[in-house]
Amino acid sequence: MDNGDFFIGIAQQALWVAALATAPILLPALVCGILVGMFQAATSINEATLSFVPKLIVVGATLVLFGASILMLVADFTREIFERIPDILA
C-alpha cells in the first residue's frame, strides 16, 4: 500500500470520527437554537441570555447522555492509529 493512500484513508476516517463525535452535541443545540429563535421572534424578546442558557443546558445534558460513547469512539480511533504506526514505518 502506498503511503499516500494510507494517509488519505486515515484522514477520511478521522473526519468520519469527528462527525460522529460532534453530531450528538451539535444537532440538539441546533434544534434548541431554532426553537428559542422562533420564540424570540414571536415574542419580540431580544435578550442574549435567553438564547445562550437553554443551549448551554441542552449541550450539558447531551454530554452527560452521550459523553461516554463519544469518548469511547475517540479512544478506539486513537488506539487504532497507534496500532497502525508500525505499518507506516515498515
HUZIJO-V601816 format. One record per residue. N is the residue number from 1. OMEGA is omega in whole degrees, 0 to 359 (NA if undefined). NEAR is the number of other C-alpha atoms within 12 Angstrom. D_FIRST is the distance of its C-alpha to the first C-alpha in Angstrom with 1 decimal. Layout:
BEGIN
N/OMEGA/NEAR/D_FIRST ; N/OMEGA/NEAR/D_FIRST
END
This chain:
BEGIN
1/179/11/0.0 ; 2/180/11/3.8 ; 3/178/15/6.5 ; 4/177/11/8.5 ; 5/179/12/7.0 ; 6/182/18/6.9 ; 7/176/18/10.4 ; 8/177/14/11.6 ; 9/178/17/11.0 ; 10/179/22/13.0 ; 11/177/16/15.5 ; 12/179/15/16.1 ; 13/179/21/16.7 ; 14/177/22/18.9 ; 15/179/16/20.9 ; 16/178/17/21.4 ; 17/178/23/22.6 ; 18/178/22/24.8 ; 19/179/18/26.4 ; 20/181/22/27.0 ; 21/184/27/28.5 ; 22/183/25/30.8 ; 23/180/21/32.0 ; 24/179/26/34.4 ; 25/186/29/36.1 ; 26/183/23/36.1 ; 27/176/19/37.3 ; 28/177/25/40.5 ; 29/177/28/41.2 ; 30/180/22/40.9 ; 31/178/20/43.3 ; 32/179/25/45.7 ; 33/178/27/45.7 ; 34/180/18/46.5 ; 35/179/18/49.3 ; 36/177/27/50.8 ; 37/177/25/50.7 ; 38/177/17/52.5 ; 39/179/17/55.0 ; 40/179/18/55.6 ; 41/181/16/56.0 ; 42/184/11/58.5 ; 43/181/12/60.6 ; 44/175/12/60.2 ; 45/181/15/59.3 ; 46/179/16/57.1 ; 47/184/15/56.6 ; 48/181/14/53.3 ; 49/179/16/53.3 ; 50/178/23/53.8 ; 51/184/26/50.3 ; 52/187/20/48.7 ; 53/178/17/50.1 ; 54/177/23/49.2 ; 55/178/27/45.6 ; 56/179/21/45.5 ; 57/180/20/46.9 ; 58/179/26/44.5 ; 59/177/27/41.4 ; 60/179/19/42.9 ; 61/179/17/43.5 ; 62/175/25/40.0 ; 63/177/23/38.6 ; 64/183/16/40.9 ; 65/188/16/39.8 ; 66/185/23/36.1 ; 67/181/20/35.4 ; 68/180/15/34.4 ; 69/177/20/31.9 ; 70/179/24/30.4 ; 71/178/20/30.2 ; 72/178/16/28.5 ; 73/181/23/25.9 ; 74/179/24/25.1 ; 75/178/18/25.4 ; 76/178/18/22.9 ; 77/180/25/20.3 ; 78/178/19/21.1 ; 79/179/13/20.8 ; 80/178/17/17.4 ; 81/180/21/16.2 ; 82/177/15/17.9 ; 83/180/13/16.4 ; 84/182/18/12.8 ; 85/178/16/14.0 ; 86/177/10/13.3 ; 87/180/15/9.5 ; 88/184/17/9.9 ; 89/182/10/12.3 ; 90/NA/9/10.8
END
